[in-house]
Amino acid sequence: MTQERITSRKNPLLQQVKKLLNSRKEREAAGLFVADGTKLLQEAVRFWPGLETVILSDGVEAALPERVRVVRVPGDVMASVSPMETPQGALFLCRLPEKREFLPHSGMLLLDGIQDPGNLGTILRTADALDVAVALLEGCADPYSHKVVRASMGAVFRVPVVQTTWQTAKNACDSAGIPIAVTALSRHAVDIRTAALSNMAVVIGSEGRGVRREILDGAGAELMIPMNPHCESLNAAIAASICMWEMKRSSR
C-alpha cells in the first residue's frame, strides 16, 4: 500500500479536515465527514464502504483496504488538526451516505430536536445494541459530526441513520397503522410500563423544550417514565434508553 507524507499544517487536505470537523454545511457540500480514533477506524473498515482517506501519525499502524488513501503525518501535525486533546493518531474521511427513505416500524424511536451530540450518539449506540429503529426529525444534531460519531462508538457505521420530517413520519405511520406516542410530563400521560411500546412509534423530545407542540397535538398518546416526584426530568439519552428497553421487554 502506497503512503503519502504531509509535514505542513497548511496542506490542503488538513485544511479540508478542519473545515469538515467544524461545519455541517461544509460536510454536506463536500459529501464527506471526519471521524477520529483508532477504534472507530476499525469500525469504519469493517462496516463503512465509504471510507476514503486515512491520516495516521508516525508510529500508528492500521489494517486498511488497498483502495484507501493513506497519509502519514508527524505527531505535532496530527495534534494541530485533531479535535481530541490527546489524539490517538488516526483521522479519517468517509463519504456521506445517500439519503434514506423513512420507513415506519412498530417499536421505533422518533427523535425531535436532540441537539446535544453526546445524547444523540448515546441514543444511536443504544438503539444499535437493542436493535431499535431510529429516525431523526427536524432540529437534531448532525449524526455525522465527529462528536456524535464518537459518542455512538461507531454505531453510525453499523446501522442506517434516517433523517426525515415530522409530517413525513406522521403520514407514513398513519398509513401503516402505527400509533405515535410522545414522552411528556402531563396529567394525560400513562405509565410506559402499561403501554404496548413495541407496537408504537415513540417520540423523544429535545433536552430543553421537550416535544414540540405540533407533535404533541398530532400524537395519539402521551407517555411518562415513573420517577421520584422531586425529579423534574431525565436526560434525553437516558429517557430514550428506558423507552427502548421497555419496547424490547413488551415485545416478548
N, C-alpha and C positions, 0 to 999 in steps of 0.2 A: 504494500500500500504506500503510495507516494504521500509525503507530508510536506506542507509548505511551512515556512517560518516567518513570523512577523515580530519585529522588535520595536516598531514605532507605535506609540499610543495614538497617533493621528492617522493610522491606517484606515482606509475607507470601511473595511469590514468591521473594525472595532467601533468606529463612529456609528455605523448602522446598528450594531448591537445595543449601544447606549440609547439610541432613539427608540428601538423596539422595546427595550426594557421600560422606558418611561412614558410611552404613549400608545393608547389603544388605537388612535387614529393612524399612527404610523404602522402598527401591526396589520390593521385591516387594509391599508393602502398597499403594503408590500406583500400581503398574504403570508406573513411569517410571524412566528413568535419565538421567544427565547426562554430557555429554562437553564437551571444551574444545578450542579452537584453530580457526583459520580453514581449515586444510587438511582437518581432519576434518569440519568443517561442509560443505565442498564434497562430500565423500564421502557424507555423510548426505543432502544434497539430491539427489544422483544416484541413490542406491540404497535409501534407507530411507523407506518410505511413512509411518512413524510419527513423523516429525519434527513436533513440535507448537509449541514455543516457542523463540525465538532471542533471546538477550540480547547486545547489541552495545555496546561502548564508543563514545563520541563519536568521530567521525572514521573508524571502521571500517565499510567497506561490504561487502555480500554480496548476491549474486543469489539471491533466495528465492522460493518459490512463494507465490501470493497467499493461500493458506489458512493460512499460518504466522503465528502471533502474534509480533510483533517489539517488543522492548522496548529502549529506549536508556537507558544509564546513564553517569555521569561516570567518568573513568578511576580515581579513587580508590575508587569504589564497586565497580567491577569487581575491583580489586586486593583488596578486602576479602572477596570471595566466591570468587574463582578459586583452584583448587588449585595453580596454577603460580606459581613465584617471579617469573617475568616473563610476565604474562598477554599473550596475543595479541589480546585484546579481543573474544573470542567464546565464549559459553557457550550450550549448547542442550540442551533437554529432548526426549527421544524416548520413545515408547510402547514398553514391553517387548513382545517378540513372544509369540505363543501358544506353549505347549509343543509341541515337535515329537516325533513318534514316532520311536523308534530303528529304523533300517533297516540291516541288516547289509550290508557291502560287502567284497568282496575288495580287499586293498590299502588298509586303513584303519587309523587310529590310535585306540586307546582310552587316555585319559589318566586315571591313577589318582592322585588326591591331589596334582595340580600346584597348589601353593598360592601360589607367587610370581607376582604379576601380570605382571611383565616376562617371565618364562618362558612363561606361558600366552599372552600376547599375541603373543610372537615365534613360538610354535608355530602359532597360528592364522594369522598373516601368512604363514608359510612354506607351510602347508597350502593357503592360497588361491593362492599363486604356483605350486605344483606340482599343484594340483587333486587333493588328497588329502582324503578324507572323515575327519572327526574327531568323536569323541564324548567327552564329559566324564563320567567316573564320579564316585562319591562323593568328597567331600573336596577338590574343585578350587576354585580361586578363582572368584569371580563373574565370568563373562565380560563382564558389563555394568557392572563398576566402571570409573571413569574411567581408572584406571591400565592396566587390560587393554585397554580401547578404544584408548588412546593407543599402547600398545606394539604393538597389532595393526595400526597405521597404517590403520585403517578396515576391516580385514578382517571385523569383526563386522557391518558394514553390508552387505557384499557376499555373504557365504556363510552358510547356516544354521548356527547353533550348537546342537547337540543335547546335552542333558543326560539321563543315564539311570543305572541301577544296574548293578553288575557282573552280578547274576543275570539281569536282563533282557537285557543284551548277550550273555551266555554262552548263554542259551537260544535267542536269535534266531540267533546264529552257528552253534550246533549244528544247529538246524533247517535252516539254509541250506547246511550242509556246508562252512562256512568254518572252517578251523583257527585256533586262537588261540595266539599265541606271546607270550612275555614277554621283555623285556630284563633280563638278570641276569648277575652275575659268579659263575659256578659251574662245577664240573668237567663238568656235563652240557651246558653251553651250547655252541652251534655258531656258527661264524663267520657273520655275516649275509650275507657275500658268497657263501656256499654254499647259502643258503636261498631258497626261492621266495617272497619277501616280498609280491610282487604278488598272491599267492593267499591271503594271511593277513590276520588282524586282529592288530595288534601292540600290546601294552600297554607304555606308558612309565610308570614309577613316579615317586613323589614325590621331591623333592630330597633329603630327609633319610633316609627309611626304605626307599626303593625300592618295589618292587611288593609289595602285601600278600600275606601267606601264603595267604590264601583264594584269591587269584588264581593264585599260583604253583602251588598244589595242583590248581587246576582247568584250567590251561592245558595244551596238548598239547606244547609245545616251549619251550626256553629259548634265547635268542639273545645273542650278545655282539658288541660292536664292538671289533675288534682295535686295540690301542694299546700304547704302551711299558709294560713291566712295572712301572716305578716309578710309574705313574699309577694312582691308585685308582679314579677315576670321571670322568665327563664331566658338564657342566652339562646339566640335563634338556632344555632347548631345543635344545642342540647335538646331543644324542643323538637327539632326535626328528627333527631336520633330516636327520641322516645316514640314519636309517631311511627317511624319506620319499624321499630321493634314491635309495636302494637299491631301494625299491619301484618307482619310475618306471624305473630302469635295468633291473631284472629283468623288467619288463613288455614290453620292446622285443623 
